[in-house]
């Protein structure tokens, strides 16, 4: 049946400011509004704009710093864009004063972090890339940083800010990536990967930028395939790291290497997986405890998250490592197949419904993933699955309470939650494709399911929806694999197990989470319906899925519930249950409204078009078949 698919990971964007993203925060009432204007623009923003346009460099620097400090407030960004602040700040990248340059770059970098992704598109449309490119080009022609007598190299810090901003823009805007290619900025940045010359701060910023822009970028891949560049990347990832900076740097460069297309990396997979394994083996909790023990002061500087660089860098390295592992199990060809299907949006409904034999075009998650024998062997040798599970494990309560007592600690807890989420998503990819010996020799599937069940229980206690989606994604993958290998495991499924899943779905409005739960229930149902003697729980499963199909607000969730019903009750020996729950009658009643929804929303379904259209076709076919049996 047609089913929605799990996408590969995107890139991990760090929070460079150390501030908490106050997404639910109202504009600070102390900002007020400018009494001289009728636009309702806060007085503070009016003051900032005046400073940005001042003749004195100190005033311009102050304006940029004030701007950087308020963009964590969502409403502030709206006012700032309304006042065309990007057009005002971007030329300051080339200001004669170095402090102004750095502050201007930092302000727009903060805006790119805290704004919605489309804010980066707005910044690109406001031509932020022209002065940014001009600035970066000043560092070409064998530039090397110069240490000043009493303070850091300010020109070096300006370039770091510029590269970080460029990375954020490219991560969110395809136009920015196209600009990057057109302006050949790769040739400027590649030499800056030489840590011995440029130091880790700059080389790390460049590595993250190249990790972002190399993803699915043929222009960048073509350059990276050149023997000299490829050898440089290989030498970085093969070097033994000494310190957290080196660990993060090697991890980012590993990501760049894996993004290179049209190169056979087979003989390097063992080394790449070993590198990733080493990062995951590092005890982030020991680093956190050491940071806690080392900082007893309560000054503002110590309370800043930026006072914990090793913690931040290690968590970033481990998050990226999980991303890389997940993507090793992913095939772009599968998404090309899906895009081909959804491009048929203009096809006639009758043509879709006349082709029920195509319902197996898209399988569940397993069909979207692939794993070469070289990668599989490396995963098994390094016991990657166990390492991922440890990253997904619940946090120690005592450490959690200790971290929760300070702003710095609460920020670290958010990063740890993000790491857990990535571990769970990585687990969902690996479970689908990893060799069965990993389950029999290392981590039994049944034990994994039990642990995930516990994590899902904790996800109902105030954790974010991304975490719940990740938990249910992992549960979906595990139970699908269980159904393939250990059918007897489902015989003990109880009413309370099903109630737990139903309540979990009710508590979450996220589409992907709801689809995961529908598919978990479907897998249980399919396993129970495999026996000629229907399991007592099938009636409840059928009723639950029918209710989802009827009452779900989301058309895609409805489609998934319908496909699940067709999967569970496709065999003739389930007809008794079908009659007892009145399934055919319910589907007949649902059909008109479902057709109407599809007709109204088909142009907005995007990648879900094929899933919904297949469900529509199968609904008509299922009703027709069951009615013919009467």
C-alpha positions, -999 to +999 in steps of 0.1 A: +000+000+000+010+036-004+028+049+027+045+080+037+083+078+041+109+088+066+132+114+052+169+116+057+184+139+083+191+175+076+221+194+089+225+203+125+226+241+131+242+251+163+231+281+184+260+305+182+246+330+207+241+308+237+206+324+242+174+305+246+150+308+216+120+324+233+095+313+207+065+319+230+078+352+243+059+384+237+077+415+226+092+430+258+066+456+270+095+478+281+104+483+244+073+504+240+064+521+208+077+552+192+053+581+200+066+600+170+054+572+146+020+558+138+033+524+126+035+509+161+072+502+157+088+498+191+109+527+203+139+505+209+139+494+172+137+530+161+166+538+183+186+509+169+181+520+134+192+555+142+224+541+157+230+519+127+230+550+105+251+571+128+283+587+116+303+575+146+317+540+144+310+535+181+273+543+176+271+519+146+287+492+167+263+498+196+233+496+172+245+463+158+250+449+193+216+460+204+201+445+173+218+411+180+204+412+215+167+415+206+163+392+176+156+362+200+121+378+203+100+366+174+080+398+171+111+418+170+122+402+137+089+411+121+093+447+130+130+447+119+121+433+085+093+458+082+118+486+088+141+471+061+169+466+086+187+440+065+193+466+038+207+489+064+230+464+082+244+444+052+266+473+038+282+475+073+299+442+065+324+464+046+326+492+071+360+508+076+358+499+113+365+462+121+343+463+152+313+475+131+319+447+106+320+420+133+289+434+151+269+437+119+277+401+109+268+389+144+235+407+143+223+392+110+237+358+120+216+359+151+186+369+130+193+339+107+193+316+137+162+329+155+141+337+125+118+313+108+137+296+078+120+320+054+137+349+071+169+337+054+151+338+021+141+374+029+177+383+038+189+368+005+162+387-014+175+419+003+209+413-013+228+404+019+250+381-002+266+408-023+285+425+006+290+392+024+307+377-007+328+408-012+340+406+024+348+369+022+368+374-010+391+398+008+405+368+026+416+350-006+451+350-022+468+331+006+456+353+034+468+342+069+457+355+103+479+379+121+481+378+159+480+412+175+502+420+205+475+422+232+443+408+218+428+384+193+430+389+156+399+409+148+401+403+111+400+365+119+370+369+141+352+389+113+358+361+089+344+335+113+312+355+117+309+359+079+313+322+073+288+313+100+263+336+085+269+322+050+264+287+064+231+296+079+218+313+047+228+283+026+212+259+051+178+276+047+180+290+011+186+272-021+192+305-038+221+311-014+236+277-023+233+286-060+250+319-053+278+300-034+284+279-065+282+308-090+306+329-070+330+299-066+333+306-029+345+270-024+379+279-037+382+307-011+371+285+018+388+252+011+423+264+020+409+276+054+405+239+065+443+239+073+441+240+111+478+245+116+476+278+098+442+291+107+433+276+140+403+256+150+378+285+154+380+294+118+385+259+104+355+247+123+333+275+109+345+267+074+340+229+079+304+235+090+297+257+061+311+232+036+292+204+053+260+224+047+267+234+011+281+201+000+248+183+006+234+172-028+256+198-045+272+185-077+293+216-082+309+212-048+312+174-052+331+179-085+357+200-068+360+177-038+366+147-062+399+163-073+427+142-060+444+170-040+411+180-022+400+145-017+433+135-002+431+166+021+397+155+034+408+119+039+439+130+058+417+150+082+394+122+091+422+096+094+441+117+119+437+109+156+420+138+173+434+155+203+407+175+221+371+183+215+378+208+188+396+182+167+367+157+173+341+182+160+364+192+131+370+156+120+332+148+123+322+178+101+348+168+075+336+133+075+302+147+066+317+166+037+333+135+024+301+115+026+283+142+007+307+138-023+288+121-051+301+100-080+330+087-058+331+051-047+337+053-009+334+015-004+370+010+008+367+040+032+335+029+049+351+009+076+373+039+086+344+063+084+322+042+107+352+037+131+356+075+132+319+080+140+320+052+165+348+069+184+328+101+187+297+083+200+319+064+225+328+097+242+310+102+275+292+136+271+280+133+307+315+131+321+323+163+301+292+180+315+300+169+351+335+182+347+321+216+334+298+217+364+326+209+389+349+234+372+325+264+374+313+274+408+310+311+401+276+326+394+287+356+374+269+364+342+299+353+322+300+319+338+262+316+335+265+321+298+262+289+277+293+301+258+314+293+289+309+256+282+325+253+248+336+217+252+301+206+262+286+223+232+311+210+207+309+174+219+271+174+218+273+189+183+298+163+171+277+135+185+245+149+169+262+152+135+276+117+139+241+103+144+230+122+113+258+107+093+249+072+104+213+077+095+222+090+061+244+060+054+212+040+053+194+063+029+191+061-009+183+092-030+170+070-057+140+061-036+130+098-033+134+102-071+108+074-075+084+092-051+089+125-069+080+108-102+048+096-087+038+129-072+045+147-105+016+128-119-007+152-100-024+163-132-033+127-141-069+118-143-085+103-112-099+075-133-065+065-145-053+063-109-082+042-098-079+019-128-044+008-117-049-010-084-019-033-092+004-003-085-005-002-048+028-018-039+049+009-055+060+023-021+067+000+008+070+010+044+102+024+059+123-007+049+117+001+013+133+035+016+166+024+030+196+005+018+228-007+035+259-020+016+276-050+029+307-029+038+286-005+059+267-034+075+299-052+085+313-020+100+282-014+120+283-049+134+320-048+142+317-015+161+284-024+177+269+008+164+234-001+175+243-003+212+260+030+210+230+047+195+207+032+221+229+046+249+225+081+234+187+076+234+186+064+270+169+086+296+190+111+315+201+105+351+176+122+374+202+137+397+221+152+368+189+165+352+180+183+385+215+197+388+214+211+352+179+224+356+191+247+384+207+272+361+201+288+328+233+273+314+222+239+325+187+242+311+202+251+277+224+220+280+193+199+287+178+212+255+208+201+236+207+167+253+171+163+243+180+171+208+207+145+209+182+119+222+159+128+193+186+123+167+196+090+183+160+078+181+157+089+144+190+073+136+178+041+153+147+040+132+168+041+101+193+014+112+168-010+126+151-012+093+182-024+074+208-037+099+218-073+098+196-096+118+227-109+137+228-075+155+195-084+171+204-120+180+239-114+191+238-078+206+204-062+212+172-082+211+144-065+193+120-073+221+142-056+246+145-026+223+107-024+220+104-024+258+129+004+262+112+025+235+078+019+251+092+034+283+106+063+264+073+069+248+057+070+282+081+098+293+074+117+261+038+124+274+053+143+303+060+176+286+088+168+262+087+184+227+068+170+198+101+163+179+111+139+206+077+121+205+079+118+167+114+104+170+103+078+197+073+067+176+095+065+145+119+041+163+089+021+176+075+018+141+108+005+128+113-020+156+078-034+155+080-037+117+111-057+121+096-078+148+067-086+125+092-098+099+112-121+123+093-128+155+056-131+149+050-149+181+058-117+200+025-103+191+004-130+207+006-113+241-006-079+229-032-065+253-060-040+254-038-017+276-010-018+250-034-006+223-050+020+247-015+034+253-009+039+216-043+054+210-039+079+239-004+088+226-019+096+193-047+117+209-021+137+228-001+146+197-013+167+168+019+162+148+010+145+115+042+124+114+037+112+150+001+102+143+011+084+111+037+065+130+012+054+156-013+044+129+014+022+113+024+007+146-012-003+152-015-016+116+016-037+120+002-053+152-031-058+134-014-075+104+005-098+126-026-108+145-047-113+114-021-136+099-037-165+118-068-182+104-084-178+138-089-141+143-074-126+175-099-110+199-080-077+197-087-073+159-121-059+165-107-031+186-079-024+162-104-022+133-126+002+153-096+024+162-083+027+126-119+033+113-123+062+139-090+077+128-101+075+091-134+092+100-123+119+124-087+128+116-084+164+105-054+157+083-061+141+049-028+123+049-035+107+083-069+096+070-052+080+040-027+062+062-056+049+084-075+037+053-044+019+040-039+003+074-074-010+074-069-025+039-037-042+051-052-056+083-084-069+068-074-080+034-077-117+040-111-134+036-108-151+070-110-116+087-145-111+071-162-120+103-145-092+121-152-068+092-189-076+096-190-073+134-175-038+133-195-028+103-164-017+085-178-017+049-207+004+059-184+028+077-162+031+046-192+036+023-203+065+045-168+080+045-162+077+008-181+109-004-164+132+021-130+117+015-134+122-023-144+158-017-114+165+005-091+150-021-106+171-048-102+203-028-067+196-015-050+177-043-030+207-055-015+212-020-006+176-012+030+178-025+049+147-018+019+131-002-001+132-034+006+096-043-002+083-008-036+100-008-045+091-043-036+055-037-058+054-006-086+069-027-082+042-053-080+014-028-110+026-009-132+023-040-117-011-048-120-025-012-156-015-010-164-030-043-147-063-035-163-067-001-197-059-014-193-085-042-188-111-015-222-106+000 
